[in-house]
Amino acid sequence: MDDVPALCLLINTAYRGKESLKGWASEGELIDGVRIDEETLTGYISDPNIVILKYTNQDGEIEACVYLENRGERMYLGMLTVLPTLQNKGLGRQLLFAAEKHAVEQGCTVVEMTVITVRDTLIEWYQRRGYHLTGEKQPFHPGGKFGVPRQPLELAVLEKTL
């Protein structure tokens, strides 16, 4: 729980706003508003089925994180986040590997996620790591909970068998 403010800052910096545009994984041109708030993040951390893995530097500062939700045989992966100025240095790949390892340790056989369909570069990044599009699409989160889209958006479901 002590990490909630730092995690919120990291996630919002990486996904939205001017600072996010320094990295390649920004949603800043697609969605306005915050990606996450402290109340939602606190709820996640309080849920026994959810784990947030974090990567810290040698000074103890959080530079990357990922959300994992155990759904029985499936592990849902979301919010894979790397500080924009550190993207393209392998942190995301390391965190994805750690997430998959955690899923196996929890008895999961599949990791699944959703990615905004127009984020071709990000989808291709996951495909190079063994994920594939299932063909299933979901509507973007209604009600502005994770931001307000500037255009109609859909989420593509990707998965990887472990």
C-alpha positions in Angstrom: 0.0 0.0 0.0 2.9 2.3 0.6 3.7 2.2 -3.1 0.2 3.4 -4.3 1.2 7.1 -4.8 4.4 6.2 -6.7 2.6 3.5 -8.8 -0.1 6.0 -9.7 2.4 8.6 -10.8 4.4 6.0 -12.8 1.3 4.6 -14.6 -0.3 8.0 -15.4 3.1 9.4 -16.6 3.6 6.4 -18.9 0.1 6.3 -20.4 -1.1 9.9 -20.5 0.0 13.5 -20.8 2.9 15.2 -22.3 5.6 13.1 -20.5 4.1 9.9 -21.9 4.9 11.0 -25.4 8.6 10.6 -24.6 8.0 6.8 -24.8 6.6 4.6 -27.6 3.7 3.1 -25.5 1.7 6.3 -24.8 -2.1 6.4 -25.1 -1.8 10.2 -24.8 -3.0 10.9 -28.3 -6.0 8.5 -28.0 -7.3 9.1 -24.5 -7.7 12.1 -22.2 -7.7 11.9 -18.4 -5.9 9.8 -15.9 -5.2 6.1 -16.5 -5.6 5.2 -12.8 -6.4 6.8 -9.5 -5.2 5.9 -6.0 -8.6 4.6 -5.0 -8.8 2.1 -7.8 -5.2 1.0 -7.3 -5.7 0.5 -3.6 -8.7 -1.7 -4.4 -6.6 -3.7 -6.8 -3.9 -4.2 -4.2 -6.5 -5.2 -1.6 -7.9 -8.0 -3.8 -6.4 -11.4 -3.1 -6.6 -12.4 -6.8 -4.6 -9.4 -7.9 -0.8 -8.8 -7.8 1.1 -5.8 -9.0 4.7 -6.7 -9.8 7.1 -3.8 -9.7 10.6 -3.1 -10.9 12.7 -0.8 -8.8 16.1 0.8 -9.5 19.1 0.6 -7.1 17.7 3.7 -5.3 14.4 1.9 -4.6 12.4 4.1 -7.1 9.7 2.2 -9.1 10.4 2.3 -12.8 8.1 -0.3 -14.1 5.1 -2.4 -13.0 2.5 -4.8 -14.3 -1.0 -5.8 -13.1 -1.9 -9.5 -12.8 -5.3 -11.0 -12.0 -5.6 -14.7 -11.3 -8.7 -16.0 -13.1 -8.3 -19.7 -12.4 -6.4 -21.3 -15.3 -6.0 -17.9 -16.9 -3.9 -14.9 -15.7 -5.1 -11.5 -16.9 -2.2 -9.1 -17.6 -2.7 -5.4 -17.7 -1.0 -2.1 -17.3 2.4 -3.3 -18.3 4.1 0.1 -17.6 7.7 1.4 -18.0 8.8 4.9 -17.3 8.7 6.6 -20.8 12.4 7.6 -20.6 13.4 4.0 -19.9 11.3 2.4 -22.7 13.3 0.4 -25.3 15.8 -0.8 -22.7 14.3 -4.3 -22.1 12.5 -3.5 -18.8 9.1 -4.3 -20.3 10.4 -7.6 -21.7 11.9 -8.5 -18.3 8.6 -7.6 -16.5 6.6 -9.6 -19.0 8.8 -12.6 -18.4 8.4 -12.2 -14.6 4.6 -12.0 -15.1 4.5 -15.2 -17.1 6.7 -16.9 -14.5 4.3 -15.8 -11.8 1.3 -17.1 -13.8 3.0 -20.5 -14.1 3.7 -20.5 -10.3 0.0 -19.8 -9.7 -1.0 -22.8 -11.9 -2.2 -20.7 -14.8 -1.8 -22.1 -18.3 -2.8 -19.0 -20.3 -2.0 -15.3 -20.0 -4.6 -13.0 -21.6 -4.8 -9.3 -22.1 -6.6 -6.6 -23.9 -4.9 -3.9 -26.1 -6.6 -1.0 -27.9 -7.0 -2.2 -31.5 -5.4 0.8 -33.1 -2.2 0.3 -31.2 -0.6 -1.8 -33.9 3.0 -1.3 -32.7 2.1 -2.6 -29.2 0.1 -5.5 -30.5 3.1 -6.4 -32.7 5.4 -6.2 -29.7 3.3 -8.7 -27.8 3.1 -11.0 -30.9 6.9 -11.1 -31.1 6.7 -12.4 -27.5 4.4 -15.3 -28.4 0.9 -13.7 -27.9 -1.7 -14.0 -30.6 -4.9 -12.2 -31.4 -7.9 -14.3 -30.5 -10.3 -12.5 -32.8 -12.4 -11.4 -29.8 -13.0 -7.7 -29.4 -14.4 -5.8 -26.4 -15.7 -2.2 -26.0 -13.3 0.3 -24.5 -14.1 0.8 -20.8 -17.3 2.8 -20.5 -18.0 5.7 -18.2 -14.5 7.2 -18.3 -13.1 5.0 -15.6 -9.8 4.6 -17.4 -9.9 7.9 -19.3 -12.1 9.5 -22.0 -11.4 8.3 -25.6 -10.9 11.0 -28.2 -12.3 8.6 -30.8 -14.3 5.4 -30.7 -12.0 2.6 -29.4 -12.2 -1.2 -29.1 -10.0 -3.6 -27.2 -8.5 -6.7 -28.9 -8.0 -9.8 -26.8 -4.5 -11.4 -27.0 -3.4 -14.6 -25.3 -0.4 -16.9 -24.9 -0.4 -20.5 -23.8 2.3 -21.1 -21.2 
